[in-house]
Amino acid sequence: MNIQWQCVNYYPSSGGIVSYVSNVSKKLIETGHNPTVICAQLKKTLPRYETHENINIIRHPYYKIHWLPINILAPVYYGIRLEKFLSKNTNDYDVIWSNFFLEAFASCNVFRKKKPIIFIIHAVASKLIKLYNKYPNANDFLKSYVRNLYQQYYLMEKKAVKECDKIVTLSKMRAKEICDFYNIDNNKVVIIPPGINMKRFSPSKRDIYLLKELNLPKNCKIILTVCRLSFEKNIETLIKALKKISNENVFLIIVGKGDQKRYLEELVKKLNLTKNVIFTGERTDVERFYSIADLFVLPSIYEGFGLVYLEAMASEIPCIGLKPDYPKIIVGSNEVIDDGITGFLADPYSLDSLVEKIDRVLSDEDLKRKLGSNGRKVCEKRFMWEKTAEKLLRESEKII
């Protein structure tokens, strides 16, 4: 089967969607299928055509209106330009797998009734904008900007949701949100969980060279989080939880970049935690960080699944997330973390609950080992990329 993937970012970028597309593509190639990734050329130095790990990549310009200082027409302009590009790059594809609403919107206009389109929804973009405007620490200028974008996002995403042939999402929670927000029949939505690379993410000895690089003592306790530093990841709550942990030998490592970094750094200074919190920025060697971690925590308030939970579990690191409370706390953490078996789910409205769960794991080595061992076993049984690829192919065959 010839498959056209669509996403904004791809190699050499990193992130959950990039990992998803890359890992599924590798399994497709192993079984004789032919995936091609169409994405934006985020850096001018990147070639328009490239093959990476046997995956063909076609990059289009990152469409934006350069003469407008505030790009309030960005979504519509991007969509129009992308439609023209896609219409010239149809080739002999059997199915379109689109990972973002702008690409899905353009595809529905170009390929509707010509080629089957599966819209893989990792997050409801227009819903995320609404949530950002309610965030108390959000930048006022950005709030105003995203408010102007909301109607464009909503109408374009709604068209893609209504006109695509099938919707795939990663968790039951996200499926419910999509059906409720856009008032669609749940029969159109299929839940296909992602997988994890068990070879890359596996239990290993503590990387003493990384400890030296970070200037950390060998016997310290490490809480790790890996994510984009954006408001929905709720990292400020994790930093506040660290403040309530009395053990000075506990360190928090934050791997990732994003628009919240400056605010989080200021919060760390305000709480006098500069010696115990390390911001690494974006890293391509995240598996090394799991090797030194005692615990992984991601207290997101909006998370469709959380691939990083699987990375930690495969590395035999216990996980802590927040309990879902739909529609206020829209997370799929309870579909990944088995509470009390592979980690813990904390009360999203209680900082003390998160602190208690962290303390409980860090103070009990036997519990930590048991939770970690259970986590890897769960990954082996439930979260394999082969299964994800097989299910996507099966859904594609139904609509071709």
Buried (B, 14 or more C-beta within 10 A) or exposed (E): BEBBBBBBBBBEBBBBBBBBBBBBBBBBBEEEBBBBBBBBBBEEEBEEEBEEEEBBBBBBEBBEBEEEEEBBBBBBBBBEBBBEBBEEBEEEBBBBBBBBBBBBBBBBBBBEEEBBBBBBBBBBBBBBBBBBEEBEEBBEEEBEBBEBBBEBBBBBBBBBBEBBBBBBBBBBBBBBBBBBBBEBEEEBBBBBBBBBBBEEBBBEEBBEEBBEEBEBEEEBBBBBBBBBBBBBBBBBBBBBBBBBBEEEEBBBBBBBBBEBBEBBBEBBEEBEBEEBBBBBEBBEEBBBBBBBBBBBBBBBBBBBBBBBBBBBBBBBBBBBBBBBEEEEBBBBBBBBBBBEBBBBBBBBEEBEBBBBBBBBBBEEEEBBEBBBBBBBBBBEEBBBBBBBBBBBBEBBEEEE
